[in-house]
Amino acid sequence: PRLGSLATSALNLGYTAYFAPIPKGGTRGGTAILVKTSLQISKTTFNYMAKGGLSYVNLAFSDGLKLKVVNVYAPHTNRKAFFTQLKRYVTNKTVLMGDFNCVPNKDLDLRRTSRANYPNDGADTLEEITSRCELIDEIRIQLGAGFAYTHIQKVTHHPPGQPQVEGYCLSRIDRHYLLNIPDSQCCLLYTSPSPRDS
C-alpha cells in the first residue's frame, strides 16, 4: 500500500515512479527511480536485482536516443563484489546514481574526527567502471577541491585506556555519474551544500 501511495504522489508531481523493494527479511537495499512524464519516451523497461541494491530503467526516446538509468544502494560490506556485479549493467549510455557507501577520494570527500582507517572498500572498482564508461562526477567538477557532504553520521570512539569520545563523519557517499548528451531532453538536477556551508 505504501509504495502505491508513493507512486500516486509521484504521478501527481509529473513523474512515473519505479521501485525496487527492500529484499525479504532485510531492512536496507530498496531503490527508486523517477522519470518525468513529459519526456518524449517511446518505450520504457524496468528491472531490479531480487536481492536488492540495484534497479534500472531502459529508456528509448522518440528521437532515437537510448539511455539506461541505474540506481544503486551499495551494501556496507562486500562492496567490491557488489560493484564487480554492477559492471555488467553500466555502459557509456548510462546515468549511474545512488548511495555507494564509499567515497571517490578520501582527501576531498570525507571529513571526520576518527583517525582510524576509513572503510572505503570497492571505491577502486567503482572508479574502474566510471572511467571505462567515461561517466562524469559532475558535482566534483563543480566543487573543484571544495567539500560537500551528503551523509552525516555520529560516531563514538573508545580508545584503549581512554574515556569514550563522541565524534562525526561527513561523507559524499551519495552521487550521480553523468554522460554527455548534446542537445538532449534529459536533465538531472542535484542540490548539495555549498563548501562554505559545510
C-alpha positions as CSV (number, residue, x, y, z in Angstrom):
1,P,0.0,0.0,0.0
2,R,2.8,2.5,0.9
3,L,4.6,2.1,-2.5
4,G,1.2,2.6,-4.3
5,S,0.7,5.8,-2.3
6,L,4.2,7.0,-3.2
7,A,3.7,6.1,-6.9
8,T,0.5,8.2,-6.9
9,S,2.2,11.1,-5.3
10,A,5.0,11.0,-7.9
11,L,2.4,10.9,-10.7
12,N,0.7,13.9,-9.3
13,L,4.0,15.7,-9.4
14,G,4.6,14.7,-13.0
15,Y,6.8,11.6,-12.6
16,T,6.4,7.9,-13.1
17,A,8.0,6.0,-10.2
18,Y,9.8,2.7,-10.4
19,F,10.5,0.9,-7.1
20,A,12.8,-2.0,-6.2
21,P,11.6,-3.2,-2.8
22,I,13.8,-4.0,0.1
23,P,14.7,-7.7,0.0
24,K,12.6,-10.0,2.0
25,G,13.7,-10.1,5.7
26,G,16.0,-7.1,5.1
27,T,16.0,-3.5,6.3
28,R,18.1,-1.9,3.6
29,G,18.5,-2.1,-0.2
30,G,15.4,-0.6,-1.8
31,T,15.8,1.8,-4.6
32,A,13.6,4.1,-6.7
33,I,13.8,5.9,-10.0
34,L,11.6,8.8,-11.1
35,V,11.1,9.5,-14.8
36,K,9.4,12.8,-15.8
37,T,6.2,12.0,-17.7
38,S,6.6,15.0,-20.1
39,L,9.7,13.4,-21.7
40,Q,9.1,12.0,-25.1
41,I,9.8,8.4,-24.4
42,S,8.6,5.7,-26.8
43,K,9.5,2.6,-24.6
44,T,10.4,2.0,-21.0
45,T,11.6,-1.2,-19.4
46,F,12.3,-1.6,-15.7
47,N,14.1,-4.3,-13.8
48,Y,15.9,-4.8,-10.5
49,M,18.0,-7.3,-8.6
50,A,15.8,-9.5,-6.4
51,K,18.3,-9.4,-3.6
52,G,18.1,-5.6,-3.6
53,G,20.6,-2.8,-4.0
54,L,20.1,-2.1,-7.8
55,S,17.4,-1.1,-10.1
56,Y,17.5,0.2,-13.7
57,V,15.2,1.7,-16.3
58,N,15.9,1.5,-20.0
59,L,14.5,4.5,-21.8
60,A,14.0,4.7,-25.6
61,F,13.3,8.3,-26.6
62,S,11.3,9.3,-29.6
63,D,14.4,10.9,-31.3
64,G,16.2,7.5,-31.2
65,L,18.3,8.1,-28.1
66,K,18.6,5.1,-25.8
67,L,19.6,5.6,-22.2
68,K,19.8,3.4,-19.1
69,V,19.3,4.9,-15.6
70,V,20.8,2.8,-12.8
71,N,20.1,3.4,-9.1
72,V,22.3,1.7,-6.5
73,Y,22.2,1.2,-2.8
74,A,25.6,-0.4,-2.2
75,P,26.0,-2.7,0.8
76,H,28.0,-1.7,3.8
77,T,30.0,-5.0,3.4
78,N,31.2,-6.9,0.3
79,R,31.0,-3.7,-1.8
80,K,33.8,-4.8,-4.1
81,A,31.8,-7.9,-5.1
82,F,28.7,-5.8,-5.5
83,F,30.5,-3.3,-7.8
84,T,32.0,-6.2,-9.7
85,Q,28.4,-7.4,-10.5
86,L,27.5,-3.8,-11.3
87,K,29.9,-3.7,-14.2
88,R,27.5,-5.6,-16.5
89,Y,24.8,-3.0,-16.0
90,V,26.8,0.1,-16.8
91,T,27.8,1.3,-20.3
92,N,28.7,4.7,-21.7
93,K,25.0,5.3,-22.2
94,T,24.2,5.0,-18.5
95,V,23.3,7.5,-15.9
96,L,24.6,6.0,-12.6
97,M,23.4,7.2,-9.3
98,G,22.8,6.2,-5.7
99,D,24.2,5.6,-2.3
100,F,27.5,4.0,-2.9
101,N,28.6,3.8,0.7
102,C,32.1,4.7,-0.2
103,V,33.8,7.9,-1.4
104,P,35.8,8.5,-4.6
105,N,38.5,10.5,-2.8
106,K,39.1,10.2,0.9
107,D,41.0,13.6,0.9
108,L,38.3,15.5,-0.9
109,D,35.0,13.7,0.1
110,L,35.5,12.9,3.7
111,R,35.7,14.9,7.0
112,R,35.7,13.1,10.3
113,T,37.1,13.1,13.8
114,S,38.4,9.5,13.8
115,R,41.9,8.7,12.8
116,A,41.1,5.0,12.2
117,N,41.2,3.7,8.6
118,Y,38.0,4.6,6.7
119,P,36.3,1.5,5.3
120,N,36.3,2.5,1.6
121,D,36.2,-1.0,0.1
122,G,35.1,-1.1,-3.5
123,A,35.9,2.5,-4.4
124,D,38.6,1.4,-6.8
125,T,36.2,-1.0,-8.6
126,L,33.6,1.8,-8.9
127,E,36.3,4.1,-10.3
128,E,37.2,1.5,-12.9
129,I,33.6,1.3,-14.0
130,T,33.0,5.1,-14.3
131,S,36.4,5.6,-16.0
132,R,35.8,2.8,-18.5
133,C,32.4,4.2,-19.4
134,E,33.6,7.8,-19.4
135,L,30.9,8.8,-16.8
136,I,31.4,12.2,-15.1
137,D,31.1,13.1,-11.4
138,E,29.6,16.4,-12.2
139,I,29.4,17.6,-8.6
140,R,33.1,17.0,-8.1
141,I,33.8,19.1,-11.2
142,Q,31.7,21.9,-9.8
143,L,33.3,21.7,-6.4
144,G,36.9,21.6,-7.6
145,A,38.9,20.9,-4.5
146,G,35.9,22.1,-2.3
147,F,34.0,20.0,0.1
148,A,30.3,19.0,0.2
149,Y,28.7,16.1,2.0
150,T,25.5,14.0,1.6
151,H,25.7,11.9,4.7
152,I,26.4,12.8,8.4
153,Q,27.0,10.2,11.0
154,K,27.6,10.5,14.7
155,V,30.3,8.1,15.8
156,T,31.7,7.0,19.2
157,H,35.4,6.4,19.7
158,H,36.6,4.4,22.7
159,P,40.4,4.4,22.5
160,P,42.0,1.7,24.8
161,G,42.6,3.1,28.3
162,Q,40.9,6.4,27.5
163,P,37.4,7.8,28.0
164,Q,34.7,7.5,25.3
165,V,34.7,10.4,22.8
166,E,31.8,11.5,20.6
167,G,32.6,12.4,17.0
168,Y,31.3,12.7,13.5
169,C,31.8,11.5,9.9
170,L,30.8,13.7,7.0
171,S,30.9,12.0,3.6
172,R,29.9,12.3,0.0
173,I,28.6,8.7,-0.4
174,D,25.5,9.7,-2.5
175,R,26.4,10.7,-6.0
176,H,25.4,10.6,-9.7
177,Y,27.6,10.0,-12.7
178,L,26.5,11.5,-15.9
179,L,27.3,11.1,-19.6
180,N,27.5,13.9,-22.1
181,I,24.5,14.0,-24.4
182,P,24.4,17.2,-26.5
183,D,21.0,18.7,-27.2
184,S,19.3,16.1,-25.1
185,Q,15.9,16.4,-23.5
186,C,17.3,14.8,-20.4
187,C,18.4,16.7,-17.3
188,L,19.3,15.7,-13.8
189,L,19.2,18.2,-11.1
190,Y,21.1,17.9,-7.8
191,T,21.4,20.2,-4.8
192,S,24.2,19.9,-2.3
193,P,25.5,22.1,0.4
194,S,28.0,24.7,-0.7
195,P,31.6,24.3,0.6
196,R,31.3,27.3,2.9
197,D,28.1,25.9,4.5
198,S,29.8,22.6,5.4
